[in-house]
């Protein structure tokens, strides 16, 4: 049985020999044989420069390291009756047939002890340790075998040899081809079963065979897919509620009282609004935002050395966070500058162009600015992500964490902090800061003394926030699928094309696996990061974008099968790892969930008009504030607009003819809230 494969390039085939690499490799392989590991070298049939070293760990050596690693192994079958739940009775119809994927037997287990071997359930010495467990122990040996000794200092580990180019690859073997059953006796064909019953598109409706995933790939990957499946199921209820809100808002938008008032030529058409920029922007009537108002209704080591290294890491992270904030400020300046341009040009172009007349109600300066700035924000986010990823890995390596768990937790915290600011900063700006400090007519607030602070669309900032979320979520999903699916598939296709051999040659299993793409050192890190960022979009701003859970649900249904397809067909078999939970991601998810309660409450209270509408409906629409006797929204638009007399404009911002203009939500003494019928003299 082949437990692991090492690949290197034979230096004797080159004119210049790398004697240092050859010496380290020979020392390393000698160390492995001293530990009891059996090695067998084979020349490649596809590339004569490559040599494959097949690693076999004998049973006695496996027993030794099983005790060292405290691996739990079966002692006797579990004879306790299992209770079935109502949920299992329903979902069992969606599991793969037990005739295809046999149910894994259940055992009582205990940490292995070599001197108590007879107490364990050993029917066949070759089958006692599963292939995943054998690969895990083989990698443990490879990670600790020395390859060089200088004085009292030993250099060890296959990872260093891979980084130094001594070996080109190290990986465990898949048990068969993914699309063809192996005819070798005793081969379980688990990869073939996983592809057909899990990764194939025809199995999209089936539940995941988690026991087989855990057995083949190890506990860490099994926990990831179990968590991803649970998260996807939990999105179902949120998606149903969000879809219901969207359908209700869409079907009732024509009957909305305040939308009717905005669109009514006798009400909205008679309300003249304050210009949206200085000098070049004209007065405009409220009914020009008719469609926007309807859209709005859709949404209701040494201590000192370690301290220095950690301090350096924190400083670097803070620098990059400040860099993100600077990029957000740059996008805001772009929005301010382009809004003036769109306000001056877009309205006149739509007014005098018959071809663009159908788009007049939909294309506004705010919408044009929002879409272009969202696209620019997404491009900046992707660029900063790619750069910071390398910086974060370098910082974490510099900190020298003691264990792999500490390494992953440290990297997770850095990457999430950066991604949080990178992805959500523009959304937080639109939701909580845009349009809040704009001054009043005649004396607006300026950025850098040149750019007038932007206001929300007359339909509200929620429409713009929805646009931002839609572009970033969709763009991120498309980009991730390109990276996860298209690029590995293209690389494998090119590699196979460049290494074609004659049809008379039989390509062995280890060479076929070498053609596949490596998973990488961080393994599932990027998969978790992608889902946690998505969880933030779904929860933090769901009050603004109720369709976010539905989009996330569709994405995750595809994500499960895409990841399954990638692991079973496009990637080398990963080294199985133990895991108890999802690690540092658990407290991060809890923190995001708690923050989501506050952000959605703030969106409802401060960004949306929900509370002013409820107050008007229940209090100001009836006596003593109104002549009406029934609660109604009639008159809400007129009551929500402040009145400004143009005589209060200073000479530098003096505008033309209307005597009275209206503005949104102003509390300055020069602005009043008395409802009047505005007119043009």
C-alpha positions as CSV (number, residue, x, y, z in Angstrom):
1,X,0.0,0.0,0.0
2,X,1.3,3.5,-1.0
3,X,0.8,5.9,1.9
4,X,2.5,8.9,0.5
5,X,4.3,10.0,-2.7
6,X,7.3,12.3,-3.0
7,X,8.3,13.9,-6.3
8,X,11.6,15.4,-7.2
9,X,13.5,16.3,-10.4
10,X,16.6,14.2,-11.1
11,X,19.6,16.6,-11.1
12,X,21.7,14.3,-13.2
13,X,19.5,15.2,-16.2
14,X,20.7,18.8,-16.0
15,X,24.1,20.2,-17.0
16,X,24.5,21.9,-13.6
17,X,23.9,19.5,-10.7
18,X,22.4,20.8,-7.5
19,X,24.5,18.8,-5.1
20,X,23.1,20.6,-2.0
21,X,19.6,19.5,-2.8
22,X,20.7,15.9,-3.6
23,X,22.6,15.7,-0.3
24,X,19.7,16.9,1.7
25,X,17.3,14.6,-0.1
26,X,19.6,11.6,0.5
27,X,19.9,12.5,4.2
28,X,16.2,12.9,4.5
29,X,15.4,9.6,2.8
30,X,18.0,7.9,5.0
31,X,16.3,9.3,8.1
32,X,13.0,7.9,6.9
33,X,14.4,4.4,6.4
34,X,16.0,4.6,9.9
35,X,12.5,5.3,11.3
36,X,11.3,2.1,9.7
37,X,9.6,3.6,6.6
38,X,10.0,1.7,3.3
39,X,10.8,3.7,0.1
40,X,10.6,2.8,-3.5
41,X,11.6,5.1,-6.4
42,X,10.1,4.9,-9.8
43,X,11.0,6.8,-13.0
44,X,8.2,8.9,-14.6
45,X,6.7,7.5,-17.8
46,X,5.7,11.0,-18.9
47,X,8.7,13.1,-18.0
48,X,12.1,11.3,-17.7
49,X,13.4,14.1,-15.4
50,X,10.9,13.3,-12.7
51,X,11.3,10.6,-10.0
52,X,8.5,9.4,-7.8
53,X,9.3,8.1,-4.3
54,X,6.5,5.8,-3.0
55,X,6.4,5.8,0.8
56,X,5.0,2.8,2.7
57,X,4.7,2.7,6.4
58,X,4.7,-0.9,7.9
59,X,2.1,-2.0,10.4
60,X,4.6,-1.9,13.4
61,X,5.6,1.7,12.6
62,X,1.9,2.7,12.3
63,X,1.2,1.2,15.7
64,X,4.1,3.2,17.2
65,X,2.9,6.5,15.8
66,X,-0.8,5.8,16.5
67,X,0.1,5.6,20.2
68,X,2.2,8.8,19.9
69,X,-0.7,10.7,18.3
70,X,-3.3,9.2,20.6
71,X,-5.5,8.1,17.7
72,X,-8.8,6.6,18.8
73,X,-9.4,3.2,17.2
74,X,-12.3,0.7,17.5
75,X,-12.3,-1.8,20.4
76,X,-15.7,-3.4,19.7
77,X,-18.9,-2.7,17.7
78,X,-21.5,-0.4,19.2
79,X,-24.5,-2.5,20.3
80,X,-26.6,0.4,21.7
81,X,-29.9,1.1,20.0
82,X,-30.0,4.4,18.2
83,X,-33.1,6.6,18.4
84,X,-34.4,8.0,15.2
85,X,-35.8,11.6,15.1
86,X,-38.6,13.0,12.9
87,X,-36.0,15.1,11.0
88,X,-34.0,11.9,10.2
89,X,-37.2,10.2,9.0
90,X,-37.8,13.1,6.6
91,X,-34.2,13.5,5.3
92,X,-33.4,9.9,4.9
93,X,-35.1,9.9,1.5
94,X,-32.5,12.4,0.3
95,X,-29.5,10.4,1.4
96,X,-27.6,8.2,-1.1
97,X,-28.8,4.7,-1.2
98,X,-27.1,2.3,1.3
99,X,-26.7,-0.1,-1.6
100,X,-24.3,2.4,-3.1
101,X,-22.7,3.9,-0.1
102,X,-22.8,1.4,2.8
103,X,-23.5,2.8,6.2
104,X,-20.3,3.1,8.3
105,X,-20.3,0.7,11.2
106,X,-20.3,2.3,14.6
107,X,-17.7,1.3,17.2
108,X,-16.7,2.1,20.7
109,X,-13.2,3.6,20.5
110,X,-10.3,4.3,22.7
111,X,-6.8,5.9,22.3
112,X,-4.5,3.3,20.8
113,X,-1.9,1.5,22.9
114,X,0.6,-0.8,21.2
115,X,0.9,-3.1,24.2
116,X,-2.9,-3.5,24.2
117,X,-3.2,-4.4,20.6
118,X,-5.2,-7.6,21.3
119,X,-7.9,-5.4,23.0
120,X,-8.7,-3.6,19.8
121,X,-11.0,-4.7,17.0
122,X,-8.4,-6.0,14.5
123,X,-10.0,-8.3,11.8
124,X,-7.4,-7.4,9.2
125,X,-4.0,-5.8,9.9
126,X,-4.1,-4.1,6.5
127,X,-7.6,-2.7,7.0
128,X,-7.2,-1.8,10.7
129,X,-5.8,1.7,9.9
130,X,-7.9,3.5,7.3
131,X,-6.1,5.1,4.3
132,X,-6.8,8.6,5.7
133,X,-5.3,7.6,9.1
134,X,-2.3,6.0,7.4
135,X,-1.7,9.2,5.3
136,X,-2.0,11.3,8.4
137,X,0.7,9.3,10.3
138,X,2.9,9.2,7.2
139,X,2.8,13.0,7.0
140,X,3.6,13.2,10.7
141,X,6.7,11.2,10.1
142,X,7.7,13.2,7.0
143,X,7.2,16.4,9.0
144,X,9.7,15.4,11.7
145,X,12.4,13.5,9.8
146,X,15.7,15.5,9.7
147,X,17.4,16.4,6.5
148,X,20.5,18.2,7.7
149,X,22.5,18.4,10.9
150,X,24.9,21.2,11.7
151,X,26.5,20.8,15.1
152,X,23.7,20.4,17.6
153,X,21.1,21.9,15.4
154,X,18.8,19.7,13.3
155,X,16.9,20.8,10.3
156,X,13.8,18.7,9.6
157,X,10.5,18.6,7.9
158,X,9.1,17.9,4.4
159,X,7.7,21.5,4.3
160,X,11.1,23.1,4.3
161,X,12.3,20.7,1.6
162,X,9.3,21.6,-0.6
163,X,9.9,25.3,0.0
164,X,13.6,24.9,-0.9
165,X,12.8,23.0,-4.1
166,X,14.4,19.7,-3.0
167,X,11.1,18.0,-3.7
168,X,8.5,19.3,-6.1
169,X,5.5,17.8,-4.4
170,X,4.4,15.5,-1.6
171,X,0.8,14.1,-1.4
172,X,-1.2,11.1,-0.5
173,X,-2.8,9.1,-3.3
174,X,-6.5,9.1,-4.4
175,X,-7.8,5.5,-4.3
176,X,-9.1,5.5,-7.9
177,X,-10.1,7.7,-10.8
178,X,-13.1,9.9,-10.1
179,X,-15.1,8.8,-13.2
180,X,-13.9,5.1,-13.6
181,X,-14.1,2.3,-11.0
182,X,-10.8,0.7,-10.1
183,X,-10.6,-3.0,-10.8
184,X,-7.9,-3.5,-8.3
185,X,-8.9,-6.1,-5.6
186,X,-9.8,-4.5,-2.3
187,X,-10.0,-1.0,-3.7
188,X,-13.0,0.8,-2.0
189,X,-13.5,3.3,-4.9
190,X,-14.4,5.9,-2.4
191,X,-13.4,8.8,-4.7
192,X,-15.6,7.4,-7.4
193,X,-18.5,7.1,-5.0
194,X,-18.0,10.6,-3.7
195,X,-18.0,12.0,-7.2
196,X,-21.2,10.3,-8.3
197,X,-23.2,10.6,-5.1
198,X,-21.9,14.0,-3.9
199,X,-20.0,16.1,-6.4
200,X,-21.9,15.3,-9.6
201,X,-24.6,17.9,-10.6
202,X,-27.2,15.1,-10.8
203,X,-26.9,14.7,-7.0
204,X,-27.6,18.3,-6.2
205,X,-30.7,17.4,-4.2
206,X,-29.1,14.7,-2.1
207,X,-27.8,15.2,1.4
208,X,-24.1,15.1,1.9
209,X,-22.5,11.7,2.8
210,X,-20.7,13.2,5.7
211,X,-19.4,9.9,7.1
212,X,-17.7,9.0,3.8
213,X,-16.4,12.6,3.4
214,X,-14.9,12.3,6.9
215,X,-13.5,8.9,6.3
216,X,-11.8,9.9,2.9
217,X,-10.7,13.5,3.6
218,X,-10.4,13.5,7.4
219,X,-12.3,15.2,10.2
220,X,-11.3,18.8,9.3
221,X,-12.8,18.8,5.9
222,X,-15.8,16.7,7.2
223,X,-16.5,19.4,9.8
224,X,-16.3,22.1,7.1
225,X,-18.9,20.5,4.9
226,X,-21.1,19.7,7.9
227,X,-21.0,23.3,8.9
228,X,-21.6,24.6,5.4
229,X,-24.6,22.3,5.0
230,X,-26.0,23.4,8.3
231,X,-25.5,27.1,7.4
232,X,-27.2,26.6,4.1
233,X,-30.2,24.9,5.7
234,X,-30.5,27.7,8.2
235,X,-30.6,30.2,5.3
236,X,-33.8,28.7,4.0
237,X,-36.0,30.4,6.6
238,X,-34.3,33.7,6.2
239,X,-34.5,33.5,2.4
240,X,-38.3,32.7,2.6
241,X,-38.9,35.7,4.9
242,X,-36.8,38.0,2.7
243,X,-38.5,36.8,-0.5
244,X,-41.9,37.4,1.1
245,X,-40.9,40.9,2.0
246,X,-39.7,41.6,-1.5
247,X,-42.8,40.2,-3.1
248,X,-45.1,42.1,-0.8
249,X,-43.2,45.4,-1.4
250,X,-43.2,44.8,-5.2
251,X,-46.9,44.0,-5.4
252,X,-48.0,46.9,-3.2
253,X,-45.7,49.6,-4.6
254,X,-48.5,50.9,-6.9
255,X,-50.9,51.2,-4.0
256,X,-48.5,52.9,-1.7
257,X,-50.0,56.3,-0.5
258,X,-46.7,58.1,-0.3
259,X,-45.6,56.8,-3.7
260,X,-48.8,58.0,-5.2
261,X,-48.3,61.4,-3.6
262,X,-44.7,61.6,-5.0
263,X,-45.9,60.6,-8.5
264,X,-49.0,62.7,-8.5
265,X,-48.5,65.8,-10.7
266,X,-50.8,67.8,-8.4
267,X,-48.7,67.0,-5.3
268,X,-45.2,65.8,-6.2
269,X,-45.3,67.8,-9.4
270,X,-46.0,71.0,-7.5
271,X,-43.2,70.6,-4.9
272,X,-40.0,72.3,-6.0
273,X,-36.9,70.9,-4.4
274,X,-33.6,72.5,-3.4
275,X,-30.8,72.2,-6.1
276,X,-28.4,69.3,-5.4
277,X,-25.2,71.1,-6.3
278,X,-24.1,74.7,-6.5
279,X,-24.6,77.0,-9.5
280,X,-24.9,74.4,-12.3
281,X,-27.7,72.3,-10.8
282,X,-31.3,73.4,-11.5
283,X,-34.4,73.3,-9.3
284,X,-36.3,70.0,-9.7
285,X,-39.7,68.7,-8.9
286,X,-40.3,65.9,-6.5
287,X,-42.3,63.7,-9.0
288,X,-39.1,63.2,-11.0
289,X,-38.2,60.6,-8.3
290,X,-41.4,58.7,-8.8
291,X,-39.7,55.4,-9.7
292,X,-37.1,55.8,-6.9
293,X,-39.9,56.2,-4.3
294,X,-41.4,52.9,-5.5
295,X,-38.1,51.2,-5.2
296,X,-37.8,52.4,-1.7
297,X,-40.9,50.5,-0.7
298,X,-39.5,47.2,-1.6
299,X,-37.4,47.3,1.6
300,X,-38.9,47.5,5.0
301,X,9.0,32.5,21.7
302,X,11.1,34.7,24.1
303,X,8.8,37.1,25.7
304,X,10.6,40.2,24.5
305,X,11.2,38.8,21.0
306,X,7.6,37.6,20.6
307,X,6.4,41.0,21.9
308,X,8.4,42.8,19.2
309,X,7.2,40.5,16.5
310,X,3.5,40.8,17.6
311,X,3.8,44.6,17.8
312,X,5.3,44.7,14.3
313,X,2.4,42.6,13.1
314,X,-0.2,44.8,14.8
315,X,1.4,47.9,13.3
316,X,1.3,46.4,9.8
317,X,-2.3,45.4,10.1
318,X,-3.3,48.9,11.4
319,X,-1.4,50.5,8.5
320,X,-3.3,48.4,6.0
321,X,-6.6,49.2,7.7
322,X,-5.8,52.9,7.4
323,X,-4.9,52.3,3.7
324,X,-8.4,50.8,3.2
325,X,-10.0,53.8,4.9
326,X,-7.9,56.1,2.6
327,X,-9.3,54.2,-0.4
328,X,-12.8,54.6,0.9
329,X,-12.2,58.4,1.3
330,X,-10.9,58.4,-2.3
331,X,-14.1,56.7,-3.5
332,X,-16.2,59.2,-1.6
333,X,-14.3,62.1,-3.3
334,X,-15.0,60.4,-6.6
335,X,-18.7,60.2,-5.7
336,X,-18.8,63.9,-4.9
337,X,-17.0,65.0,-8.0
338,X,-18.9,62.7,-10.4
339,X,-22.3,63.6,-8.8
340,X,-21.8,67.2,-9.8
341,X,-20.9,66.1,-13.4
342,X,-23.9,63.7,-13.6
343,X,-26.2,66.4,-12.1
344,X,-25.2,68.9,-14.7
345,X,-25.0,66.7,-17.8
346,X,-27.3,63.7,-17.2
347,X,-30.5,65.7,-16.7
348,X,-30.0,67.9,-19.7
349,X,-29.1,64.9,-21.9
350,X,-32.2,63.0,-20.8
351,X,-34.3,66.1,-21.3
352,X,-33.3,66.9,-24.9
353,X,-32.6,63.4,-26.2
354,X,-35.7,61.5,-27.5
355,X,-33.7,58.2,-27.6
356,X,-33.0,58.4,-23.8
357,X,-36.6,59.5,-22.9
358,X,-37.7,56.0,-21.8
359,X,-34.8,55.9,-19.2
360,X,-35.6,59.3,-17.7
361,X,-37.5,58.0,-14.7
362,X,-34.8,55.4,-13.9
363,X,-31.5,57.0,-14.6
364,X,-30.8,59.7,-11.9
365,X,-27.5,61.3,-11.0
366,X,-27.5,59.5,-7.7
367,X,-28.1,56.1,-9.3
368,X,-25.4,56.7,-11.9
369,X,-22.9,57.8,-9.2
370,X,-23.9,54.8,-7.0
371,X,-23.4,52.2,-9.7
372,X,-20.0,53.5,-11.0
373,X,-18.6,54.0,-7.5
374,X,-19.8,50.5,-6.4
375,X,-17.9,49.0,-9.3
376,X,-14.8,51.0,-8.5
377,X,-15.1,50.0,-4.8
378,X,-15.3,46.3,-5.8
379,X,-12.2,46.6,-8.0
380,X,-10.3,48.2,-5.2
381,X,-11.5,45.6,-2.7
382,X,-10.2,42.7,-5.0
383,X,-6.8,44.4,-5.5
384,X,-6.2,45.1,-1.8
385,X,-7.3,41.5,-0.9
386,X,-4.7,40.0,-3.2
387,X,-1.9,42.2,-1.9
388,X,-2.9,42.0,1.8
389,X,-3.1,38.2,1.7
390,X,0.6,37.9,1.1
391,X,1.3,40.6,3.7
392,X,-0.8,38.7,6.3
393,X,1.0,35.4,5.7
394,X,4.4,37.1,5.9
395,X,3.4,38.8,9.2
396,X,2.2,35.5,10.7
397,X,5.3,33.7,9.6
398,X,7.4,36.5,11.2
399,X,5.5,36.0,14.5
400,X,6.7,32.3,14.7
401,X,3.6,30.7,16.3
402,X,4.4,27.6,18.2
403,X,1.7,25.3,16.8
404,X,-0.3,25.1,13.6
405,X,-3.5,26.0,15.5
406,X,-1.9,29.2,16.8
407,X,-0.7,30.0,13.3
408,X,-4.2,29.5,11.8
409,X,-5.9,31.5,14.6
410,X,-3.5,34.4,14.2
411,X,-3.8,34.5,10.4
412,X,-7.6,34.2,10.7
413,X,-7.9,37.2,13.0
414,X,-5.6,39.3,10.8
415,X,-7.4,38.4,7.5
416,X,-10.9,38.8,8.9
417,X,-10.1,42.2,10.4
418,X,-8.8,43.4,7.1
419,X,-11.6,41.8,5.1
420,X,-14.2,43.2,7.5
421,X,-12.9,46.8,6.9
422,X,-12.3,46.2,3.2
423,X,-15.7,44.8,2.4
424,X,-18.0,46.6,4.8
425,X,-16.5,50.1,5.2
426,X,-18.3,51.5,2.1
427,X,-21.5,49.9,3.2
428,X,-21.3,51.4,6.6
429,X,-20.6,54.8,5.1
430,X,-23.7,54.6,2.9
431,X,-25.9,53.2,5.7
432,X,-24.9,55.5,8.6
433,X,-22.9,58.5,7.4
434,X,-24.0,59.5,3.9
435,X,-26.4,62.4,3.9
436,X,-26.2,63.0,7.6
437,X,-24.1,66.2,7.7
438,X,-25.1,68.2,4.6
439,X,-25.8,71.6,6.0
440,X,-28.8,73.5,4.7
441,X,-29.7,75.4,1.5
442,X,-27.4,78.3,1.0
443,X,-24.7,77.0,3.4
444,X,-23.9,73.3,2.5
445,X,-21.0,71.4,4.1
446,X,-18.0,70.9,1.9
447,X,-15.2,68.2,1.8
448,X,-11.7,69.7,1.5
449,X,-13.4,73.1,0.9
450,X,-14.2,72.1,-2.7
451,X,-16.7,69.2,-2.8
452,X,-20.2,69.6,-1.5
453,X,-21.1,66.7,0.8
454,X,-23.4,64.3,-1.0
455,X,-27.0,63.7,0.0
456,X,-29.1,60.6,-0.2
457,X,-31.3,59.9,-3.2
458,X,-34.8,61.3,-2.6
459,X,-35.9,57.7,-2.4
460,X,-33.5,57.2,0.5
461,X,-30.0,55.8,1.1
462,X,-31.4,52.2,1.4
463,X,-31.7,52.0,-2.4
464,X,-28.1,52.9,-2.8
465,X,-27.0,50.5,-0.1
466,X,-28.9,47.8,-1.8
467,X,-27.1,48.6,-5.1
468,X,-23.7,48.5,-3.3
469,X,-24.5,45.1,-1.6
470,X,-25.8,43.6,-4.9
471,X,-22.7,44.5,-6.9
472,X,-20.2,43.4,-4.2
473,X,-22.0,40.1,-3.4
474,X,-22.5,39.2,-7.0
475,X,-19.0,40.3,-8.1
476,X,-17.4,38.4,-5.2
477,X,-19.3,35.2,-5.9
478,X,-18.4,35.3,-9.6
479,X,-14.7,36.1,-8.9
480,X,-14.5,33.3,-6.3
481,X,-16.0,30.7,-8.7
482,X,-13.5,31.8,-11.4
483,X,-10.6,31.3,-8.9
484,X,-11.9,28.0,-7.5
485,X,-13.3,26.3,-10.6
486,X,-12.2,27.9,-13.8
487,X,-8.5,28.4,-13.0
488,X,-7.8,24.9,-11.6
489,X,-9.6,23.3,-14.5
490,X,-7.7,25.4,-17.1
491,X,-4.4,24.7,-15.3
492,X,-5.1,20.9,-15.3
493,X,-6.1,21.0,-18.9
494,X,-2.9,22.8,-20.0
495,X,-0.8,20.5,-17.9
496,X,-2.3,17.4,-19.4
497,X,-1.9,18.9,-22.9
498,X,1.8,19.7,-22.3
499,X,2.5,16.2,-20.9
500,X,0.7,14.0,-23.4
501,X,2.3,10.6,-24.0
502,X,1.7,7.8,-26.5
503,X,-1.5,5.8,-26.1
504,X,0.6,2.6,-25.6
505,X,1.9,3.9,-22.2
506,X,0.0,3.3,-19.1
507,X,0.1,6.3,-16.7
508,X,0.2,5.1,-13.1
509,X,-2.0,6.4,-10.3
510,X,0.8,8.6,-8.7
511,X,1.5,10.4,-11.9
512,X,-2.1,11.1,-12.6
513,X,-2.5,12.6,-9.2
514,X,0.7,14.8,-9.7
515,X,-1.1,16.4,-12.6
516,X,-3.8,17.7,-10.3
517,X,-3.7,21.0,-8.4
518,X,-2.4,21.2,-4.8
519,X,-4.8,22.5,-2.2
520,X,-2.2,24.7,-0.6
521,X,-0.8,25.2,2.9
522,X,-3.9,27.0,4.2
523,X,-6.3,24.4,3.1
524,X,-9.8,25.4,4.1
525,X,-8.9,28.9,5.3
526,X,-10.2,30.6,2.2
527,X,-13.3,28.6,2.1
528,X,-14.2,29.6,5.6
529,X,-13.2,33.2,4.9
530,X,-15.5,33.4,1.9
531,X,-18.5,32.0,3.9
532,X,-17.9,34.3,6.9
533,X,-17.7,37.4,4.7
534,X,-21.0,36.3,3.1
535,X,-22.5,35.7,6.5
536,X,-21.7,39.3,7.3
537,X,-23.4,40.6,4.1
538,X,-26.5,38.4,4.9
539,X,-26.8,39.6,8.5
540,X,-25.3,43.1,8.9
541,X,-27.4,44.8,6.2
542,X,-30.4,42.4,5.8
543,X,-32.8,45.2,6.8
544,X,-31.7,47.0,3.6
545,X,-31.4,44.1,1.3
546,X,-33.9,41.3,2.3
547,X,-33.0,39.3,-0.8
548,X,-29.4,38.8,0.5
549,X,-30.3,35.5,2.3
550,X,-31.9,34.1,-0.9
551,X,-28.9,35.0,-3.0
552,X,-26.6,33.4,-0.4
553,X,-28.8,30.3,-0.4
554,X,-28.5,29.9,-4.1
555,X,-24.8,30.5,-3.9
556,X,-24.2,28.0,-1.1
557,X,-26.2,25.3,-2.9
558,X,-23.8,25.7,-5.8
559,X,-20.8,26.2,-3.4
560,X,-21.2,22.8,-1.8
561,X,-21.2,21.0,-5.1
562,X,-18.4,23.2,-6.5
563,X,-16.2,22.5,-3.5
564,X,-17.0,18.8,-3.7
565,X,-16.2,18.8,-7.4
566,X,-12.9,20.6,-6.8
567,X,-11.8,18.2,-4.0
568,X,-12.7,15.1,-5.8
569,X,-11.7,15.9,-9.4
570,X,-9.3,18.8,-9.7
571,X,-7.2,18.6,-6.5
572,X,-4.7,16.2,-5.1
573,X,-5.9,14.4,-2.1
574,X,-5.4,16.5,1.0
575,X,-3.6,15.3,4.1
576,X,-6.3,14.4,6.6
577,X,-6.3,16.5,9.8
578,X,-8.0,16.2,13.1
579,X,-10.4,18.9,14.2
580,X,-12.9,19.4,17.0
581,X,-14.8,22.5,15.7
582,X,-14.4,25.3,13.2
583,X,-11.7,26.9,15.3
584,X,-11.3,30.7,15.5
585,X,-14.2,31.2,13.1
586,X,-16.8,30.4,15.8
587,X,-16.2,33.5,18.0
588,X,-15.9,35.6,14.8
589,X,-19.4,34.4,13.6
590,X,-20.8,35.1,17.1
591,X,-19.4,38.6,17.1
592,X,-20.8,39.3,13.6
593,X,-24.2,38.0,14.7
594,X,-24.2,40.3,17.8
595,X,-23.1,43.3,15.7
596,X,-25.8,42.5,13.1
597,X,-28.5,43.2,15.7
598,X,-27.1,46.7,16.3
599,X,-26.5,47.5,12.7
600,X,-30.0,46.5,11.6
601,X,-31.6,48.3,14.5
602,X,-29.6,51.4,13.5
603,X,-30.6,51.1,9.8
604,X,-34.3,50.9,10.8
605,X,-34.0,53.7,13.3
606,X,-31.7,56.2,11.5
607,X,-31.3,55.3,7.8
608,X,-34.9,54.3,6.8
609,X,-38.1,56.3,7.2
610,X,-39.9,53.6,9.0
611,X,-40.1,55.3,12.4
612,X,-41.2,58.7,11.0
613,X,-43.9,57.0,8.9
614,X,-45.1,55.0,11.9
615,X,-45.2,58.2,14.1
616,X,-47.1,60.1,11.4
617,X,-49.5,57.2,10.8
618,X,-50.4,56.7,14.5
619,X,-50.1,60.2,15.8
620,X,-50.0,63.1,13.3
621,X,-52.5,61.8,10.8
622,X,-55.4,62.2,13.2
623,X,-56.7,64.8,15.7
624,X,-55.3,67.0,17.2
625,X,-52.5,67.3,14.6
626,X,-54.8,66.7,11.6
627,X,-58.4,67.1,10.6
628,X,-58.7,63.4,9.7
629,X,-60.5,60.9,11.9
630,X,-58.8,57.8,10.5
631,X,-55.1,56.8,10.5
632,X,-53.7,57.3,7.0
633,X,-50.4,58.1,5.3
634,X,-52.0,60.9,3.2
635,X,-50.0,64.1,3.5
636,X,-46.9,62.4,4.8
637,X,-44.7,63.6,1.9
638,X,-45.7,67.2,2.4
639,X,-45.2,67.0,6.2
640,X,-41.7,65.4,5.9
641,X,-40.3,68.2,3.7
642,X,-38.8,71.4,5.2
643,X,-39.6,74.8,3.7
644,X,-36.8,77.2,2.7
645,X,-37.3,80.7,1.4
646,X,-34.8,81.6,-1.3
647,X,-34.3,85.1,0.2
648,X,-32.1,83.3,2.7
649,X,-29.6,82.3,0.0
650,X,-26.4,84.2,0.3
651,X,-25.2,86.1,-2.8
652,X,-22.7,83.4,-3.8
653,X,-25.3,80.7,-3.9
654,X,-28.3,82.8,-5.0
655,X,-30.6,80.9,-7.3
656,X,-33.5,81.9,-9.6
657,X,-37.2,82.3,-9.5
658,X,-39.1,80.1,-7.1
659,X,-40.1,81.9,-3.9
660,X,-40.3,78.7,-1.8
661,X,-38.3,75.5,-2.2
662,X,-38.4,72.2,-0.2
663,X,-35.6,70.1,1.3
664,X,-35.4,66.8,3.1
665,X,-35.2,66.5,6.9
666,X,-33.7,69.9,7.8
667,X,-33.8,71.3,11.3
668,X,-32.0,74.6,10.8
669,X,-33.9,77.7,12.1
670,X,-34.1,79.1,8.5
671,X,-36.0,75.9,7.6
672,X,-39.6,75.3,8.8
673,X,-41.8,72.2,8.7
674,X,-45.1,73.8,8.2
675,X,-47.0,72.1,5.4
676,X,-47.8,74.5,2.5
677,X,-48.8,74.3,-1.1
678,X,-45.7,75.4,-2.9
679,X,-45.9,77.3,-6.2
680,X,-43.8,78.9,-8.8
681,X,-44.3,82.6,-9.1
